[in-house]
Amino acid sequence: MISQAGTEDRTLRIVSSQAYKNIIRLWMEGVCDRDQAEALRGFEIYIPRSRLPETEPGTWYWHDLIGLEVYTIDGARIGRVDAMIETGANDVIVIRDTGSEILLPAIAKVVRDIDIDAGIMYVEVPEGL
């Protein structure tokens, strides 16, 4: 499904896809030329969760992490996962709480435990943050 603010959601069938550099090229049914493709610029693409492959143990989809409450391993609440950022080295977790923002690398040394069912992530904040 594709969606854009102020427009009605539309369902388009993806015919094929190709990874290219840091993007994914999509060929969609009914989109036959550049002008039709340009008309879709700015739309967001949604895939039903049931169509996603199962994750390996110890891995999660970003949308599973957004909204988790974040605590230090000592039990102090530091905020909520607001977003994820892809970088060249590793993904970054954006944690927000009452106007403040903390960016943490999404690496095993920092992210110590995730309990999706409880809605909690435990982290070890590196010194200096």
C-alpha positions as CSV (number, residue, x, y, z in Angstrom):
1,M,0.0,0.0,0.0
2,I,1.2,3.5,-0.6
3,S,0.1,6.6,1.2
4,Q,0.7,10.4,1.2
5,A,-0.8,13.0,3.6
6,G,-4.0,14.4,2.2
7,T,-4.5,11.6,-0.3
8,E,-6.4,8.3,-0.3
9,D,-4.3,5.2,0.3
10,R,-3.7,3.1,-2.8
11,T,-2.7,-0.5,-3.2
12,L,-0.1,-1.2,-5.9
13,R,1.4,-4.6,-6.7
14,I,5.2,-4.7,-6.8
15,V,6.2,-6.6,-9.9
16,S,10.0,-6.6,-9.1
17,S,12.6,-4.8,-7.1
18,Q,16.3,-4.2,-7.2
19,A,18.8,-3.0,-4.6
20,Y,20.8,-0.1,-6.0
21,K,23.4,1.7,-3.8
22,N,21.4,2.9,-0.8
23,I,17.9,2.7,-2.5
24,I,15.6,0.0,-3.7
25,R,14.2,0.4,-7.2
26,L,10.6,-0.8,-7.5
27,W,8.6,-1.7,-10.6
28,M,4.9,-1.5,-9.9
29,E,1.9,-2.8,-11.8
30,G,0.3,0.0,-13.7
31,V,3.3,2.4,-13.4
32,C,4.6,2.3,-17.0
33,D,6.6,5.5,-17.5
34,R,8.7,8.1,-15.7
35,D,5.8,10.6,-15.4
36,Q,3.6,8.0,-13.6
37,A,6.5,7.1,-11.3
38,E,7.3,10.8,-10.6
39,A,3.6,11.3,-9.6
40,L,4.3,8.8,-6.7
41,R,7.2,10.8,-5.3
42,G,6.8,11.5,-1.6
43,F,4.5,8.6,-1.0
44,E,5.3,6.2,1.8
45,I,5.2,2.4,1.1
46,Y,3.6,0.1,3.6
47,I,4.0,-3.7,3.6
48,P,1.7,-5.8,5.7
49,R,3.5,-7.4,8.6
50,S,2.3,-10.8,7.6
51,R,4.3,-10.4,4.4
52,L,7.6,-9.8,6.1
53,P,10.0,-12.6,6.8
54,E,10.4,-13.8,10.4
55,T,13.4,-12.2,12.1
56,E,16.3,-14.2,13.4
57,P,16.6,-14.5,17.2
58,G,18.2,-11.4,18.6
59,T,17.2,-9.2,15.6
60,W,14.2,-7.0,15.2
61,Y,12.6,-4.8,12.6
62,W,12.9,-1.1,13.4
63,H,9.2,-0.6,13.7
64,D,9.3,-3.2,16.5
65,L,11.7,-0.9,18.4
66,I,9.9,2.4,17.9
67,G,8.0,3.3,21.1
68,L,9.9,1.0,23.4
69,E,10.7,2.5,26.9
70,V,14.4,2.7,27.4
71,Y,16.1,2.0,30.7
72,T,19.7,1.8,31.7
73,I,20.9,-1.6,33.0
74,D,20.6,0.0,36.5
75,G,16.9,0.6,36.0
76,A,16.9,4.3,35.3
77,R,14.4,5.4,32.7
78,I,16.0,7.6,30.0
79,G,13.2,7.9,27.4
80,R,11.4,6.2,24.6
81,V,12.7,5.1,21.2
82,D,11.5,7.8,18.8
83,A,13.3,6.8,15.6
84,M,16.1,4.8,14.1
85,I,18.8,6.2,11.8
86,E,20.9,4.2,9.3
87,T,24.5,5.2,9.2
88,G,27.5,3.6,7.4
89,A,29.0,2.0,10.5
90,N,25.9,1.0,12.5
91,D,22.3,1.9,13.1
92,V,21.6,4.7,15.7
93,I,18.7,4.7,18.2
94,V,17.1,8.1,18.7
95,I,15.8,8.3,22.3
96,R,13.6,11.2,23.3
97,D,12.2,12.3,26.7
98,T,10.6,15.7,27.6
99,G,12.5,17.7,25.0
100,S,15.9,16.0,25.3
101,E,17.4,13.7,22.8
102,I,20.0,10.9,23.2
103,L,21.6,9.1,20.2
104,L,23.0,5.7,20.9
105,P,24.6,3.2,18.6
106,A,22.5,0.1,18.1
107,I,25.3,-2.3,18.9
108,A,25.4,-5.3,21.4
109,K,27.8,-3.4,23.7
110,V,25.2,-0.7,24.2
111,V,21.8,-2.5,23.7
112,R,21.9,-5.1,26.4
113,D,18.4,-6.5,26.3
114,I,15.1,-6.0,24.4
115,D,11.8,-7.3,25.6
116,I,9.3,-6.5,22.9
117,D,6.3,-8.0,24.8
118,A,7.1,-5.8,27.8
119,G,7.9,-2.8,25.6
120,I,11.3,-2.3,27.2
121,M,14.9,-1.9,26.0
122,Y,17.8,-1.9,28.4
123,V,21.0,-0.1,27.4
124,E,24.4,0.6,28.8
125,V,25.1,4.2,28.1
126,P,28.7,4.9,27.1
127,E,30.6,7.2,29.3
128,G,30.4,10.8,28.2
129,L,26.8,10.8,27.2
